[in-house]
Amino acid sequence: RHTLDAGVQYSSRALVAPAKVDGDSITDQVREVYARDAFALGRSHWTLGVRHTDGSLWGAATNPSIGASVQASDRLTLRGNVARGFRAPGFKDIRYTFTNASGGYTIIGNPLLTPESSWSQSVGASWAASSAFGAEVEFYQTNVDDLIDTRFQGIGTSGLQTYANVNISRARTRGVELTFRGTVAGKTWSLGYDALS
């Protein structure tokens, strides 16, 4: 009734870019541990998980998730999910400097960047009207904090416009997905519609 997954992961990256990064090179080590349990409870199936990530350049992030699906009837399945996610800043976001003299600008790294973090929620349903026709609907929303974006910082000593990647406050996306599937004379077809705001 339970399926448990657990593990660890380690990765190391190095970038050599003379005159582009401080000291001409940069390294990043990322360590991760995770665990997930999938189990059945009556007519429902649950998945619980958590992942902790620690990066030497940008800090740490812990991301839990929970999801469930319920077989409401022989033809109808309901599901929902809540998860926390993150996007870590990369080498270029943090330490890389790029100058386009002909374009009149410089982009500089920002060592104070923190990872973007988000909470995502979704609810959906699958309906099998018959063996030849079915439909699915999914509603979702993601709220992002500390979104990384490029912002104008002023005119530098060289007279070039200077831009840097910074954490801005918040962003949100939400949407709905509709899918219809069927089989006619041995041919399978599908029709979908997505709306995002």
N, C-alpha and C positions, 0 to 999 in steps of 0.2 A: 504493500500500500504506500510505501515511501520510496522515493528515489532521491538519494542524496549525492550531490556533486560538490567537491571542494578542491581547491588547488592554489598554487602559488605561481607567480610569473615574475621574471626579472628581465629587463632589457637595458641596453646601454647604447647610446648614440654619440657620435662625435662629428663635429663640423669644423673643417679647416677652411678659413676664409681670410687670408691676410688683408689687413686694412679695412676689413668689413666688420670684424668683431674685436672687442677688447682682448689683447693678448694673441690675436690672430687665429685662435681656435676656442672651441667650447665643447663641453661634454654634458650629457644628461643621463642620469640613472633613474629608472622607474621600477618600483617594487609594488607588487599587487598580491592580495590574498582575497579569495572569494569563497562563498558557500551558497548552495541553493538546494531547497527541498521541494519536491513535487509529490503531492499525495492526493488521494481521493477521500471524500467525506460525503457519504450518501450519494446523491446525484450530482455532486459538485466536484470539481477538480481545482486544486490550489497550487500555486507556485510562490514560494517565499525565497527571497535572495538578498544578499548584501555583498558589496565589493568595496574594498579599501585600497586606494591608490596613493602612493607616496612618490613625488618627483623631486629630484635634487634641485631643480631650477625654480619651481613654482609652488611647492608645498604639498598639501595632502587633501584628499577628498574621500568621503565615505558616502556610498550610494545604495540605499535599500530599495527594494521593489516588492510588490505584492500583486498577484493576479489571480483571477478566479473565473471559471466557466461553469454554467449550470445547464444541465439538460432539462429544460422546462417541460418538454413533451417529446414525442417521437420525432416531431418535425421542427421544433424550435430550440435553439441554443442561445443562451444569453452569456455575455462575458464582460469583464471589466479589468482594468489594470491601473495601478498608480506606481510611478517610478521616479526616482531622483537620478539625474544625470549630470555630466560635466564635460567641458571641453577645455583642456589645458592649453595655455599659450605655447606656441612653438618657438624654435630658435630665433626666427626672424622677428617675432613679436617682442621678444625679450631683449636680445642683444645685437641684432643685426642692423647695420647702417647702410642705406642705399642712397646714392646721389645721382640725380639726372640733371647735369649742368645745363644741357640744351633745353630741358623742360623747365628749368628754374626751380627745382625743389629737391629736398632731402627728406628721407623717411628714417627716423631713428628708433631703435628699440627702447623698450621700457622695462627695466628690471623689477619694477614694483607691480607689474601685472599680476592679478590673481585669476584662477580658473573661472570661466563661466560656469554657473550652476543652474539647474532647471528642475522643475517638477512637471511631469507629464501625466495626464489622466485621459483615459479612454473608456468608452462603453460601446458595446455593439451587440448585434444579434444576427444569427444565421437562420434562415427559414427554408426548409425543403418542402415546397408545395407538393411535389411529386418526384418521381425518379427522373423526370425530364425537365424540371424547372426548379430553380432556387434563387434566393436573393439574400444579400448581406447589406448591412448598414453599420457604419462606424462613426461615432462622434469623438473628437479628440481636442485637447487643448494643452499647450505647453507654455509655461511661464519661465522666462529666463532672467536671472539676476547677474549683474556684473558683466554684461555683454561687452565683448571686445570689439572696438571700432577705431578707425583712424580719424584723428582730429587735428586741425590746424593749430600750431603752437606759436606762430609768429615768424618774423624774418630773422634768420641767423646772421652771424658776423660776416659770413661770406656773401650776404645779400640774397641768399636763396630762401624760398619759403620752406619752413620746417614743419613736418607732420610727425606725429607719434601715435602709436597704438595705446589706447587708454580703456579702462573699464568705465562704461556708462551704466546708468541705473538699471533700467528694466526694459524688457520687450515681451510681447505675447503673440502667439499664433493660435488659431483655432480653425476647425474645419469639419467637414463631413465627407464621407466616401460612401457611394452607393454602387453596388454591383449586382447585375442580373446575369444568370447563366442558364443555359438550356441545351437540349439536344433535340434536333429535328432531322429525321431521316438519316440517322447515323452521323450527322455533323454536329459538332459542338460549337456554340457561339457564346459570347459574353458581351455585355454592354455596361460601361462604367461612367460614373460622374463624380468629380472631385470639386469641392469648393473650399477655398482657403482665405482667411482674412487675418 
